[in-house]
């Protein structure tokens, strides 16, 4: 271990604990710029017509040259198959979007974009449905009710 790393309490071989502040800031910058681009620009692909796309998260590589963008297509009756079509269309338009992104952000490199469907919205809806289940509600309200065997509430 070198003197500098010993002074800061870090070893050279420590595993990274997650994204750096720099990666997080760059991801948010790109997310905001992509939201503006997708809202303002007209993309020629018919799969993207009349579909609003929410960019929920952008994860940056450590060198800030690659961005993984998590998206959720919104619109009347967007199904699972249509969602995959929208994600495929976004990946097809990634070079065009990257070019537009380069004009919106002030970074040394404009990252390559890769789009994935964000299933956290569906997961949250599933959890909400579980909490609305009468059996779960009964269990939740049972905690507020009777005392346990020791006579304590």
C-alpha positions as CSV (number, residue, x, y, z in Angstrom):
1,X,0.0,0.0,0.0
2,X,1.4,3.4,-0.9
3,X,1.7,6.3,1.5
4,X,-1.1,8.2,-0.2
5,X,-3.6,5.3,0.0
6,X,-2.5,4.5,3.5
7,X,-3.1,8.1,4.6
8,X,-6.7,7.9,3.2
9,X,-7.4,4.5,4.6
10,X,-7.8,2.9,1.2
11,X,-6.0,0.1,-0.4
12,X,-5.3,-0.1,-4.1
13,X,-7.2,-3.3,-4.4
14,X,-10.4,-2.2,-2.7
15,X,-13.5,-3.0,-4.8
16,X,-15.6,0.1,-5.9
17,X,-18.6,0.6,-3.7
18,X,-20.8,2.0,-6.4
19,X,-21.0,4.8,-8.9
20,X,-18.9,7.8,-8.1
21,X,-20.3,11.3,-7.6
22,X,-19.0,12.2,-11.1
23,X,-20.9,9.3,-12.7
24,X,-24.1,10.2,-10.8
25,X,-23.9,13.8,-11.9
26,X,-23.1,12.9,-15.5
27,X,-26.0,10.4,-15.5
28,X,-28.5,13.1,-14.2
29,X,-27.2,15.6,-16.7
30,X,-27.7,13.2,-19.6
31,X,-31.1,12.0,-18.2
32,X,-32.4,15.6,-18.1
33,X,-31.0,16.3,-21.6
34,X,-32.6,13.2,-23.0
35,X,-36.0,14.1,-21.5
36,X,-35.8,17.4,-23.3
37,X,-34.7,15.9,-26.6
38,X,-37.4,13.2,-26.6
39,X,-40.0,15.8,-25.7
40,X,-39.0,18.4,-28.3
41,X,-37.6,16.4,-31.2
42,X,-39.7,14.5,-33.7
43,X,-38.2,11.1,-34.4
44,X,-39.1,9.6,-37.7
45,X,-39.7,6.1,-36.4
46,X,-43.4,5.2,-36.3
47,X,-42.9,3.1,-33.1
48,X,-42.0,6.4,-31.3
49,X,-45.0,8.4,-32.7
50,X,-47.6,9.3,-30.1
51,X,-45.6,7.6,-27.3
52,X,-44.3,9.6,-24.4
53,X,-41.1,8.1,-23.0
54,X,-40.0,8.5,-19.4
55,X,-36.3,8.3,-18.8
56,X,-36.1,7.1,-15.2
57,X,-32.4,6.6,-14.8
58,X,-29.1,6.8,-16.7
59,X,-26.1,4.8,-15.4
60,X,-22.7,5.9,-16.6
61,X,-19.6,3.8,-17.1
62,X,-16.6,4.8,-15.1
63,X,-14.9,6.5,-18.1
64,X,-18.2,8.3,-18.9
65,X,-18.2,7.0,-22.5
66,X,-21.2,4.7,-22.2
67,X,-24.6,5.4,-20.8
68,X,-27.3,2.8,-20.0
69,X,-30.6,4.5,-20.2
70,X,-33.7,3.0,-18.4
71,X,-36.9,4.1,-20.1
72,X,-40.6,3.5,-19.6
73,X,-42.9,4.2,-22.6
74,X,-46.2,5.8,-21.5
75,X,-49.3,6.1,-23.5
76,X,-52.8,4.8,-23.9
77,X,-52.7,1.0,-23.9
78,X,-48.9,0.5,-24.2
79,X,-48.5,-3.3,-23.9
80,X,-45.4,-5.4,-23.2
81,X,-44.8,-6.1,-26.9
82,X,-45.2,-2.4,-27.8
83,X,-42.8,-1.5,-24.9
84,X,-40.1,-3.7,-26.5
85,X,-40.8,-2.2,-29.9
86,X,-40.3,1.3,-28.4
87,X,-37.0,0.3,-26.7
88,X,-35.8,-1.3,-29.9
89,X,-36.7,1.9,-31.8
90,X,-34.8,4.0,-29.3
91,X,-31.7,1.8,-29.7
92,X,-32.1,2.1,-33.4
93,X,-32.1,5.9,-33.1
94,X,-29.3,6.0,-30.5
95,X,-26.8,7.5,-32.9
96,X,-29.2,10.3,-33.8
97,X,-30.0,10.9,-30.1
98,X,-26.3,10.9,-29.3
99,X,-25.7,13.6,-31.9
100,X,-28.5,15.7,-30.5
101,X,-27.3,15.0,-26.9
102,X,-23.9,16.4,-27.9
103,X,-25.4,19.8,-28.6
104,X,-27.3,19.8,-25.2
105,X,-24.5,18.8,-22.8
106,X,-21.1,20.2,-22.0
107,X,-18.9,17.1,-21.6
108,X,-15.6,16.1,-23.1
109,X,-17.2,13.0,-24.7
110,X,-20.8,12.4,-25.7
111,X,-21.5,8.9,-24.4
112,X,-22.8,6.0,-26.5
113,X,-26.4,5.3,-25.5
114,X,-28.0,2.0,-24.8
115,X,-31.7,1.8,-23.9
116,X,-33.4,-0.8,-21.6
117,X,-36.9,-1.1,-20.4
118,X,-37.2,0.0,-16.7
119,X,-39.4,-2.7,-15.0
120,X,-39.4,-0.9,-11.7
121,X,-42.8,0.7,-12.5
122,X,-44.4,-2.7,-13.1
123,X,-42.7,-4.0,-9.9
124,X,-44.1,-1.1,-7.9
125,X,-47.6,-1.7,-9.3
126,X,-47.3,-5.3,-8.3
127,X,-46.4,-4.4,-4.7
128,X,-49.3,-1.9,-4.6
129,X,-51.7,-4.7,-5.7
130,X,-50.3,-7.0,-3.0
131,X,-51.0,-4.4,-0.4
132,X,-54.5,-3.9,-1.7
133,X,-55.2,-7.7,-1.3
134,X,-57.8,-8.2,1.5
135,X,-55.8,-11.0,3.1
136,X,-52.7,-8.7,3.3
137,X,-54.9,-5.9,4.7
138,X,-56.2,-8.2,7.3
139,X,-52.7,-9.1,8.4
140,X,-51.6,-5.5,8.4
141,X,-54.6,-4.4,10.6
142,X,-54.1,-7.5,12.9
143,X,-50.9,-5.9,14.1
144,X,-52.8,-3.0,15.5
145,X,-55.4,-5.2,17.3
146,X,-55.2,-7.8,20.1
147,X,-52.5,-8.0,22.7
148,X,-49.9,-10.8,22.6
149,X,-49.8,-13.7,25.1
150,X,-48.0,-11.6,27.8
151,X,-50.9,-9.2,28.0
152,X,-48.9,-6.4,26.4
153,X,-50.1,-4.5,23.3
